């Protein structure tokens, strides 16, 4: 299963391939998490994590239980809040991939956004495709408030898997800070 660490983003024993640099465009319209992860125009490195990873499961559960905070901010953002995104699980023909949606709106009772990462496993889905997701089906949400990442629970979990050098490099490139 693929899961980009930040926007720009099965059966038991399947591995979760964590794409560190999930973005493919250097366009400023893409989410800052993807911009921070991008290192070059070539394919990004992929890290393997078991799909039953307890830390990742807790991160997704925390995102779903706290999604009300995200919806409140999304509906009435302050001038200091930007880059709202949710992560959606896509499943097709046995392949599973978690991808970030940017340009997110909350319409009715669903999030609607644009696929922000180039899918690696899901055929027929492209970056830029508009899709929707129920709040109880997301695997993460994030936005930046006064330069600080809010939410991004799977991102935080994945960052703990990196070496100190990789983590420092990622955080130096990010246009946000992490608070505990």
VEXLO-826374 format. One line per 2 residues: number of its first residue (from 1); their letters; for each residue x, y, z of C-alpha. Coordinates in Angstrom, 1 decimal, always signed. Layout:
REM VEXLO-826374
NUM) A) X/Y/Z | ... $
This chain:
REM VEXLO-826374
1) XX) +0.0/+0.0/+0.0 | +1.4/+3.4/-0.9 $
3) XX) +1.1/+6.5/+1.3 | +3.0/+9.7/+0.6 $
5) XX) +4.3/+11.3/+3.7 | +2.7/+14.6/+2.8 $
7) XX) +0.5/+15.9/+0.1 | +1.7/+16.8/-3.2 $
9) XX) +0.3/+11.3/-1.4 | -5.6/-4.7/+1.9 $
11) XX) -5.1/-7.8/+2.7 | -3.1/-8.9/+5.7 $
13) XX) +0.7/-9.1/+5.2 | +0.6/-6.4/+2.6 $
15) XX) +3.3/-3.8/+3.1 | +2.7/-0.1/+3.4 $
17) XX) +5.1/+1.7/+1.1 | +5.6/+5.1/+2.4 $
19) XX) +6.6/+7.5/-0.3 | +8.7/+10.2/+1.3 $
21) XX) +8.5/+12.6/-1.6 | +5.0/+12.1/-2.9 $
23) XX) +4.8/+15.2/-4.9 | +5.7/+15.4/-8.5 $
25) XX) +5.3/+19.1/-9.3 | +7.2/+22.1/-8.0 $
27) XX) +4.1/+24.2/-8.3 | +3.4/+26.4/-5.3 $
29) XX) -0.3/+25.3/-5.5 | +0.7/+21.9/-4.0 $
31) XX) +0.5/+21.3/-0.3 | +3.6/+22.3/+1.7 $
33) XX) +4.1/+18.8/+3.1 | +4.8/+17.6/-0.5 $
35) XX) +7.0/+20.6/-1.2 | +9.1/+19.8/+1.9 $
37) XX) +9.4/+16.1/+0.9 | +10.4/+16.8/-2.8 $
39) XX) +14.1/+16.3/-3.3 | +14.4/+16.0/-7.1 $
41) XX) +12.5/+15.4/-10.2 | +13.3/+11.6/-10.1 $
43) XX) +11.1/+9.1/-8.2 | +11.3/+9.4/-4.5 $
45) XX) +12.6/+6.7/-2.1 | +10.1/+4.3/-0.7 $
47) XX) +10.2/+3.0/+2.8 | +8.4/-0.2/+3.9 $
49) XX) +6.1/-0.3/+6.9 | +3.8/-3.2/+7.8 $
51) XX) +0.2/-2.3/+7.2 | -0.7/-3.3/+10.7 $
53) XX) +1.8/-0.9/+12.2 | +0.3/+0.1/+15.5 $
55) XX) +1.7/+3.6/+15.5 | +0.2/+4.3/+12.0 $
57) XX) -3.1/+2.7/+13.0 | -3.2/+5.0/+16.1 $
59) XX) -2.4/+8.0/+14.0 | -5.2/+7.3/+11.6 $
61) XX) -7.6/+6.7/+14.4 | -6.6/+10.0/+16.1 $
63) XX) -7.2/+11.8/+12.8 | -10.7/+10.4/+12.5 $
65) XX) -11.6/+11.1/+16.1 | -10.4/+14.7/+15.9 $
67) XX) -11.7/+15.5/+12.4 | -14.3/+17.9/+14.0 $
69) XX) -11.4/+20.3/+14.8 | -10.4/+20.2/+11.1 $
71) XX) -13.9/+20.8/+9.8 | -14.3/+23.8/+12.1 $
73) XX) -11.1/+25.3/+10.9 | -11.9/+24.5/+7.3 $
75) XX) -15.3/+26.1/+7.5 | -14.0/+29.4/+9.0 $
77) XX) -10.2/+29.6/+8.5 | -8.3/+32.5/+9.9 $
79) XX) -5.9/+34.5/+7.8 | -3.1/+32.5/+9.5 $
81) XX) -4.4/+29.1/+8.4 | -3.6/+27.5/+5.0 $
83) XX) -3.0/+24.3/+3.1 | -6.0/+22.3/+4.3 $
85) XX) -5.7/+18.6/+3.2 | -7.2/+15.2/+4.0 $
87) XX) -5.7/+11.8/+3.3 | -8.0/+9.2/+1.6 $
89) XX) -7.6/+5.4/+1.3 | -8.1/+4.2/-2.3 $
91) XX) -8.6/+0.5/-3.0 | -8.8/-1.1/-6.5 $
93) XX) -8.1/-4.6/-7.7 | -6.4/-5.6/-4.4 $
95) XX) -4.1/-2.5/-4.4 | -4.4/+0.0/-1.5 $
97) XX) -3.0/+3.5/-1.5 | -3.4/+6.4/+0.8 $
99) XX) -3.3/+9.7/-1.0 | -3.6/+13.4/+0.0 $
101) XX) -6.4/+15.5/-1.3 | -5.7/+19.3/-1.5 $
103) XX) -8.0/+22.2/-2.3 | -10.4/+20.6/+0.2 $
105) XX) -14.0/+21.8/+0.8 | -16.6/+20.4/+3.1 $
107) XX) -19.7/+20.0/+1.1 | -22.8/+18.4/+2.7 $
109) XX) -21.3/+15.8/+4.9 | -18.2/+15.0/+2.7 $
111) XX) -14.8/+16.3/+1.9 | -14.3/+17.1/-1.7 $
113) XX) -10.7/+17.7/-2.9 | -8.1/+17.1/-5.6 $
115) XX) -5.8/+14.1/-5.6 | -2.5/+15.8/-4.7 $
117) XX) -0.1/+12.8/-5.2 | +0.7/+10.8/-8.3 $
119) XX) -0.8/+7.3/-7.6 | +1.6/+4.4/-7.8 $
121) XX) -0.7/+1.5/-7.3 | -4.2/+2.6/-8.3 $
123) XX) -4.7/+2.5/-12.0 | -7.1/+5.0/-13.6 $
125) XX) -6.5/+7.6/-10.9 | -4.4/+10.7/-11.5 $
127) XX) -3.1/+13.7/-9.6 | -5.6/+16.5/-10.2 $
129) XX) -8.6/+14.2/-10.1 | -11.5/+15.6/-8.0 $
131) XX) -12.8/+13.0/-5.4 | -14.8/+13.0/-2.2 $
133) XX) -14.5/+11.1/+1.1 | -16.6/+10.8/+4.2 $
135) XX) -15.0/+12.2/+7.4 | -15.0/+8.7/+9.1 $
137) XX) -13.1/+7.3/+6.1 | -10.0/+9.6/+6.1 $
139) XX) -6.7/+8.3/+7.2 | -5.4/+11.8/+8.1 $
141) XX) -6.0/+15.6/+7.9 | -3.7/+18.6/+8.2 $
143) XX) -3.3/+22.3/+7.8 | -0.8/+24.9/+8.7 $
145) XX) -1.7/+27.6/+11.4 | +0.8/+30.4/+12.0 $
147) XX) +3.5/+28.3/+10.4 | +2.8/+25.2/+12.6 $
149) XX) +1.5/+21.9/+11.3 | -1.9/+21.0/+12.8 $
151) XX) -3.0/+17.4/+12.5 | -0.7/+15.4/+10.2 $
153) XX) -0.8/+12.5/+12.5 | +0.4/+9.9/+10.0 $
155) XX) +3.2/+12.4/+9.0 | +4.4/+12.6/+12.6 $
157) XX) +4.3/+8.8/+12.9 | +6.3/+8.4/+9.6 $
159) XX) +8.8/+10.9/+10.7 | +9.7/+8.8/+13.7 $
161) XX) +10.7/+6.0/+11.3 | +13.3/+8.2/+9.6 $
163) XX) +16.9/+8.4/+10.7 | +17.8/+11.7/+12.5 $
165) XX) +19.6/+12.9/+9.4 | +16.6/+12.2/+7.1 $
167) XX) +14.2/+13.8/+9.6 | +16.3/+16.9/+10.0 $
169) XX) +16.6/+17.2/+6.2 | +12.9/+16.9/+5.8 $
171) XX) +12.1/+19.5/+8.5 | +14.7/+22.0/+7.1 $
173) XX) +12.8/+21.9/+3.7 | +9.4/+22.2/+5.3 $
175) XX) +7.6/+25.5/+5.3 | +6.1/+24.7/+8.6 $
177) XX) +7.2/+23.8/+12.1 | +6.2/+20.8/+14.2 $
179) XX) +5.1/+21.4/+17.8 | +4.8/+18.4/+20.2 $
